[in-house]
Amino acid sequence: MAMWNPWRGCHKKSEGCKYCYIHKGDSRRGIDTNKIVKTKNFYAPIEKNKSGEYKIKPGKTVYLCFSTDFLLEDADKWRDECFDMIRERSDLHFLFLTKRIERFTDCIPKDWKDGYENVTVGCTVENQETADYRLSIFKDLPIKHKNIICQPLIEEIDLTGYLDGIELVVVGGESDKNARFLDYEWVLKIREACKESNTHFNFRQCGTHFIKDGKKYTLKVKDLCSQARKANIDF
């Protein structure tokens, strides 16, 4: 895997952004997250070594804009150039997540048609309101590879009607001392919907505050992912 953040900074979009780790980290360092700037890694996918070979080797998955949003309005002036690089590196697979799926058709290049084979788009939702709004748009978009990201999951969500054509659903809790509880029953409900539709499911992380069998737990951040793996419920 490789990380590619062509710009940095973001704006909080909805309830799932309340305890965003990017904003928290920037605040500690005195950085204004709302200032969107192009990074020195902008051309990372097409950078070459002294031998003329791409530094990012063929076959890798590239995690795109995992510290911002690829469909961010402020980045409209840079995105076409990013698509040029994505097109050039057809030997890589690019994955980006977004809370701004309503902007998708305004952001794609003219040759997108029914999607690039080397791009996966993950639509992020955190509650039923965002699920109904974003996924009703997402389900009809021309995208070859679609994921749904329920992270942070802050309430029970019914994904019925939204799983056709979805390759993977990821579920995770919120990470913060003031985080909202993640109830394990919500996780299992989404898993069951995925099983019924034969959609891959991944329980990515517990929440800092976690409910299982009616009992409340407070977990350390370093244990959130490992505890989710111990549940052994991926499908």
C-alpha positions as CSV (number, residue, x, y, z in Angstrom):
1,M,0.0,0.0,0.0
2,A,1.0,3.6,-0.5
3,M,-0.4,6.9,0.8
4,W,-1.0,9.9,-1.5
5,N,-2.2,13.2,-0.1
6,P,-2.0,15.8,-2.9
7,W,-3.4,18.4,-0.6
8,R,-3.9,18.8,3.1
9,G,-6.6,20.4,5.2
10,C,-10.4,19.8,5.3
11,H,-13.6,21.3,6.5
12,K,-15.9,19.5,8.9
13,K,-18.9,18.3,7.0
14,S,-21.3,16.5,9.3
15,E,-21.7,14.8,12.7
16,G,-19.1,12.2,11.9
17,C,-16.5,14.9,11.8
18,K,-17.0,16.1,15.4
19,Y,-13.9,14.4,16.8
20,C,-11.9,14.2,13.5
21,Y,-8.4,13.0,14.3
22,I,-7.0,15.3,11.6
23,H,-8.5,18.4,13.2
24,K,-7.4,17.3,16.7
25,G,-3.8,16.7,15.5
26,D,-3.6,20.0,13.7
27,S,-5.0,21.8,16.7
28,R,-2.2,20.4,18.9
29,R,0.4,21.6,16.4
30,G,-1.2,25.0,15.9
31,I,-2.2,24.3,12.3
32,D,-5.4,25.7,10.7
33,T,-7.0,22.6,9.2
34,N,-9.5,24.8,7.3
35,K,-6.6,26.1,5.2
36,I,-6.4,23.8,2.1
37,V,-2.9,23.7,0.6
38,K,-1.2,21.7,-2.1
39,T,1.4,19.3,-0.7
40,K,5.0,18.6,-1.8
41,N,3.8,15.0,-2.5
42,F,1.3,16.2,-5.2
43,Y,3.1,14.3,-8.0
44,A,3.9,11.2,-5.9
45,P,2.3,8.6,-8.3
46,I,4.4,9.6,-11.2
47,E,7.7,10.4,-9.5
48,K,10.6,8.3,-10.8
49,N,13.9,7.2,-9.4
50,K,17.3,7.7,-11.0
51,S,16.7,4.6,-13.1
52,G,13.6,6.1,-14.6
53,E,11.3,3.7,-12.8
54,Y,8.2,4.8,-10.9
55,K,8.9,5.1,-7.1
56,I,5.5,3.6,-6.4
57,K,5.8,0.1,-7.7
58,P,3.1,-1.4,-10.0
59,G,0.3,-3.4,-8.3
60,K,0.1,-1.4,-5.1
61,T,-3.1,0.1,-3.7
62,V,-2.8,3.8,-3.2
63,Y,-4.8,5.4,-0.4
64,L,-5.8,8.7,-1.8
65,C,-6.7,11.7,0.4
66,F,-7.0,9.8,3.7
67,S,-6.2,13.0,5.6
68,T,-8.6,15.1,3.7
69,D,-11.5,14.6,1.1
70,F,-10.8,14.1,-2.6
71,L,-14.0,15.9,-3.5
72,L,-13.3,18.9,-1.4
73,E,-14.5,22.1,-3.1
74,D,-11.2,23.9,-2.4
75,A,-9.3,21.3,-4.4
76,D,-11.4,21.7,-7.6
77,K,-8.4,23.5,-9.3
78,W,-6.1,20.5,-8.7
79,R,-8.3,17.5,-9.2
80,D,-8.1,17.2,-13.0
81,E,-4.3,16.9,-12.7
82,C,-4.8,14.1,-10.2
83,F,-7.0,12.3,-12.6
84,D,-4.4,12.6,-15.2
85,M,-1.9,10.8,-12.9
86,I,-4.5,8.2,-12.0
87,R,-5.1,7.5,-15.7
88,E,-1.3,7.3,-16.3
89,R,-0.8,4.9,-13.4
90,S,-3.3,2.3,-14.6
91,D,-1.0,-0.3,-13.0
92,L,-2.0,1.0,-9.5
93,H,-5.4,0.9,-7.7
94,F,-6.5,4.1,-6.1
95,L,-9.0,4.2,-3.2
96,F,-10.6,7.4,-1.8
97,L,-13.3,8.0,0.7
98,T,-15.7,10.9,0.7
99,K,-18.4,12.6,2.7
100,R,-19.2,14.8,-0.3
101,I,-20.6,12.2,-2.7
102,E,-23.2,14.7,-4.0
103,R,-20.3,16.5,-5.7
104,F,-19.1,13.4,-7.6
105,T,-20.6,14.1,-11.0
106,D,-19.2,17.7,-10.9
107,C,-15.7,16.4,-10.2
108,I,-15.0,13.5,-12.6
109,P,-13.1,13.9,-15.9
110,K,-14.8,13.8,-19.3
111,D,-13.6,10.3,-20.1
112,W,-14.9,8.8,-16.8
113,K,-17.9,7.2,-18.5
114,D,-18.9,4.2,-16.3
115,G,-15.8,4.6,-14.1
116,Y,-12.0,3.8,-14.1
117,E,-11.2,0.2,-13.4
118,N,-8.4,1.3,-11.1
119,V,-10.4,3.5,-8.8
120,T,-12.5,2.5,-5.8
121,V,-14.8,5.0,-4.1
122,G,-15.9,4.7,-0.5
123,C,-19.0,6.7,0.6
124,T,-18.7,7.5,4.3
125,V,-21.8,7.6,6.5
126,E,-22.2,7.8,10.2
127,N,-26.0,7.7,11.0
128,Q,-29.3,7.0,9.2
129,E,-29.7,10.5,8.0
130,T,-26.3,10.6,6.2
131,A,-26.8,7.0,5.0
132,D,-30.2,7.8,3.4
133,Y,-29.0,11.0,1.8
134,R,-25.5,10.0,0.6
135,L,-26.3,6.3,-0.4
136,S,-29.4,7.3,-2.4
137,I,-27.0,9.3,-4.6
138,F,-24.1,6.8,-4.4
139,K,-26.2,3.8,-5.6
140,D,-26.8,5.4,-9.0
141,L,-23.4,6.8,-9.7
142,P,-21.2,5.3,-12.5
143,I,-18.4,3.8,-10.4
144,K,-16.7,0.4,-11.1
145,H,-15.8,-0.3,-7.5
146,K,-17.9,0.9,-4.5
147,N,-17.4,0.6,-0.8
148,I,-19.6,1.9,2.1
149,I,-17.7,3.2,5.1
150,C,-19.7,3.3,8.4
151,Q,-17.1,5.0,10.5
152,P,-17.5,6.5,12.9
153,L,-20.8,4.7,13.4
154,I,-22.7,6.8,15.9
155,E,-26.1,5.2,15.7
156,E,-27.9,2.2,14.4
157,I,-28.1,2.2,10.6
158,D,-30.3,0.2,8.2
159,L,-28.5,-0.4,4.9
160,T,-31.4,-2.3,3.3
161,G,-31.7,-1.2,-0.3
162,Y,-28.2,0.2,-0.6
163,L,-26.0,-2.8,-0.9
164,D,-26.5,-3.7,-4.6
165,G,-23.1,-3.3,-6.4
166,I,-21.2,-2.7,-3.1
167,E,-18.0,-4.7,-2.8
168,L,-17.2,-4.0,0.9
169,V,-18.8,-2.4,3.9
170,V,-16.5,-1.2,6.7
171,V,-17.7,-0.5,10.2
172,G,-15.8,1.3,13.0
173,G,-16.4,3.3,16.2
174,E,-15.3,6.7,17.2
175,S,-12.0,7.5,18.8
176,D,-11.9,10.2,21.4
177,K,-12.3,10.6,25.2
178,N,-15.7,12.2,24.5
179,A,-16.6,9.7,21.7
180,R,-20.2,8.6,21.3
181,F,-20.8,4.9,22.1
182,L,-20.6,2.2,19.5
183,D,-23.1,-0.6,20.3
184,Y,-21.9,-4.0,19.1
185,E,-25.5,-4.9,18.1
186,W,-25.4,-2.1,15.5
187,V,-22.2,-3.8,14.0
188,L,-23.9,-7.2,13.9
189,K,-27.0,-5.8,12.2
190,I,-24.9,-4.4,9.4
191,R,-22.9,-7.6,9.2
192,E,-26.2,-9.6,8.8
193,A,-27.3,-7.3,6.0
194,C,-24.0,-7.9,4.3
195,K,-24.3,-11.6,4.6
196,E,-27.8,-11.6,3.1
197,S,-26.6,-9.6,0.1
198,N,-23.2,-11.5,-0.2
199,T,-21.3,-8.2,0.4
200,H,-17.9,-8.3,2.1
201,F,-17.9,-6.9,5.6
202,N,-15.0,-5.6,7.8
203,F,-15.2,-4.6,11.4
204,R,-12.4,-2.1,11.4
205,Q,-12.3,-0.8,15.0
206,C,-14.3,-0.7,18.2
207,G,-15.1,2.7,19.7
208,T,-13.4,4.3,22.6
209,H,-16.7,3.8,24.4
210,F,-18.2,0.5,23.4
211,I,-21.3,-1.4,24.4
212,K,-21.5,-5.2,24.2
213,D,-24.3,-7.3,25.7
214,G,-25.6,-4.3,27.5
215,K,-22.2,-3.6,29.3
216,K,-20.3,-0.4,28.7
217,Y,-16.5,-0.5,28.1
218,T,-13.9,2.2,27.7
219,L,-11.0,1.1,25.5
220,K,-7.6,2.6,24.8
221,V,-7.0,4.0,21.3
222,K,-4.2,1.6,20.7
223,D,-6.6,-1.4,21.3
224,L,-9.5,-0.4,19.1
225,C,-8.4,-2.2,16.0
226,S,-7.0,-5.3,17.7
227,Q,-10.2,-5.7,19.8
228,A,-12.3,-5.5,16.6
229,R,-10.1,-8.2,15.0
230,K,-10.6,-10.4,18.0
231,A,-14.3,-10.4,17.4
232,N,-13.5,-12.4,14.2
233,I,-16.7,-11.4,12.4
234,D,-15.3,-10.2,9.1
235,F,-17.2,-11.7,6.1
